Amino acid sequence: MSTGFAVITENDESKWDDETGVQYHYPKMYQKYLEPGTKVLYYKGRIKDKKFESERLSSDPHYFAVAEISHIERVDGEQPGELIAYIDGYREFSEAVPHKVDGEPLENIPEKQKSNYWRRSVRDISKAVFEKILSKATSLPSTSDSGRDGVQGRLTSTSIEGKKKVVYSTVYERDRNLRAQAIKIHGLTCKACGFNFGETYGDYGKGLIHIHHIRPLFETGEPQSVNPETDLVSLCANCHTIVHRRRNRTLTVEEVKNLIQGKELS
């Protein structure tokens, strides 16, 4: 069972279709460590290819962001049993936090894991270790300023709210092939607002888009036949969030367009 706090490792190169601060793909062997509500620290190991130097805060192993797990989905298709954790409240540090201070690791390494500890892509940590690492982040955006917009605010204090609780979550299986098909059909431009990550952020944002199920899977609770042309649509992160903002109502793309134009919902 999750301790409520974890470290997730992001590699410079990955076979997964991950999106930093949006979704994190991981094998089911780590499922007990990540649950909705788990606080996570993003971590990168030592650089292996200098071409990624400009995309990192440091070439050495370091922590570079803090976030929280929103919900988890199970993926079927190419990699049965793999999981995707969706990320909320992503905040990137302005400077790298090294994984060791004065030669001592900030994480507590169990004796039986000393030989392979740093190879684990997901590592459960205690609240005390989480707070210790986060306290060494000299500055990062507040949650309201989070995202990849470069807005920075001074970190004056760190608080952890609430007691640990067990959350039971239903996950819905997704086929990654459908995402690829939907992108081929609908493209990488948001169908609600016209935003395109690649056009705005260049190569760094190229290929980034959310794929929205027009009829949410949770509405029936049963397996569905999904047609990528009629049942899926491309949305940017902002519009996708607005679509699902209310638990009792899933907006249509047309309703989101109306909101953008200043019209009231009926």
N, C-alpha and C positions, 0 to 999 in steps of 0.2 A: 504494500500500500504506500502511496505517496506520502512524503513528509510534509508536503505543501510547498516545498522549495526545491529547485533543481537547476542544473547547468545543462544547457543544450549546445552542442558543438556544431559550428557551421564551417564547412570546408570551402576553400577557394574554388575548387572544382568539384562538382557533384553530379551523379547520374539522375538525381531527383529533380523534379520541376518545382524547387522551393522558391519562395519569395520572402526575402528578409523582412521581418516585421509583419508579415501577412500569414504565411503558413509554413509549417515545418514538418517534413516527411521523416518518419523513423520506423524501425522494425518493431514488431510486436513484443520482442523480448524486453523492451523498455516500457511497456504499457502501464506497469504498476507504478512508475515514477511520475507519469504525467496525467493529470486529471483536470477537468475544468476548475479554474481558480488557482492552479499551481503558479506560484511566482517563479519566473525563470531568469537566469543570467545567460546572455549569449557569449560564447567562447570561441576563439580561433587558436589552433595550434601553430607551431612554428611554420613560417612560410617555406614552401617547397619550390615555387617558381616565381622569380622576381618580377614577372610581368604583372603580378597582382599587387605589387608593392603600393601603388597609388590608391588602391581600393581598400587598404587596411589602415588601422590606426597605428599598428606596430608590426614589425617582421617577427617579433618574438611571441610566444604564447601569451594570450591576454584575454580579458573580458572587455566587451565593447558596448553592451546594451542591456537593458532590463525590460521585462515585459510580463504578461500574464497569459495563461492559456484560457481562451474563450470557450471553445468546444472542440471535440475530437470526432473525426470521421474515419471509418474503416474503408480501405480501398481494395476493391477486387478488380481483376483484370490481369494486367501484366505481372503484378506482384501481389498475389493473394495474401491477405493477413497483414499487409503493411498499413500504417496509420498516418493520418495527417492531423497535426494539432494546429488549430487556427489561433492566431496571436492577437491580443488586444493590448492597448496601452503601451505600445513600443516606444522606448526612449533611448536614443543612442548617446553614449558618453562623448564628451568633446575630446577626451584623452584616454588612451588605453590604460587599463588597470592590469599590471603584470600579474601572472599567476603565482609568482613567488616574491616574497619580500625578505631581504637579508638571507636569501638562500632557502627560506622555508616556504612551502606551498601554503596558500591561503585556504585551500580545501583540506579537510581531514581525510587522510588516505588509510583505509582499513589495512591491517597487516596482510590479509590474504589477497588483497588486490594490488599490492605494490608493484608487481611486475607488469601489469597491463592496465592500470587505473586510467592513464591519460588516453588510452585507445577507445575508451567507452564514449559513445556519442551523446549519451544522456546519463547524467550523474545526479543522484539524489543527495541533497545537502541539508544541513540543519538550518533553522532560522538564524542562529547565531553566526554561522558561516556566511549566509546570505547577507545579513546586515553588515558584517565585517567587510566583505568585498564591496558592497554598495557604498559604504562610507568612504571608500578610497576613490570614488568617482568625484572629481573636483567640481564638475558642472555637467548638467544635462537638462533638456527641456522638461517643463512640467507636463503632466499628462495632457492638459488642454492644448499644449503646443507640440504634441508628439506628431510623428510622421517624418517624411524625408524632405522637409522644407528648409532645414538648416537653421530654424529658430532656436536660439540657445538661451537658457536662463540659469541663474546661479542656484546651486543646490545648497540650501542652508540647513536642512534637517531631513531625516528619513524616518518614516513611520510605517509600521505594519499594523493594519487594522483587522480586527476580528479574530476570533478563535478558530482553530482548525475544525473543519467539519467534513463529513463524508458526503460527496455529491454523486448521485446516480444519474447517468446520462445515457440516453438512447442515441446510438450512432447509426447513420444511414450509409450503406455501401455506395460508392461511386466508381464509375469506370473511367479511368484516365484517358482511354481512347476516345470517349465521347467529348472530352474537353478539346482534344486535338481536332476532332471533326468539326466541332462548333466554331473554333477559331478559323478554320479554313472557310467555313460558310459565312460567318458573321463578321470576321475580321477582328482587329485589335483596338478598334475605336468604340468608345462607349456609345451605345444606341440611345441613351437618354440625353447626355449633355455634349457629346462630340469630343470628349477629352481623349487624347492618345498619349500614353506614357512615353513611347519612343520619340514622338515628335517634340515633346516637351523636355525630356531628360536625355535624349540622344541614345547612344548604345547602352547606357546604364539602365534605361527604362524599357529597352526594346523587348518585345514579347510578353510584357506584363499586362494582364487583364483578368478580371473576374468573370467567371461563367455562371450565370444565374439560371436556376430552374424556374421557368415561368409558373409552373405548378409545383410548389415546394413538396419535397418527398415526405415531410412529416404530416401533411394534411391527410393522407390516406393511411399511413402506417404500414402499407403493403408494398411489395415490389412493383415497380412500374416499368412499362416499356417506354423508353425515351427516344424521341426522334430529335437529333441535334439541330435539324432545320426549323422545326416548329415548337419544340419544347425548351430550347435553350436560347440564351441571348447574352451578348457581351456587355458588361457594365464596368465602369471604373469603381474603385473602392468606395468613393463617396456616395455614388448613386446606389450601389449595392447595399450600403449601410442604411440609407434612407428607405429603400424598398422593405427592409426587415426591421425598421425602427420600432414598430408596434407588434407585440406578440399576437394580438388578435386581428391583425390586418396586414396582408402582403400587398404592397402597391404594384400596379402595373407600370410598364415603361411609359405609357401615355400619361399616367397620373404624375409620375416624376417630372416629365416634360412640362406639365402644367404648373407644377410647383416652381420650376426654374423660371417660368414666364410670369410668376407672381400670382397665379390663379389659386383660388381656394379649392380644397378637396370637397367633393360632394358627399 
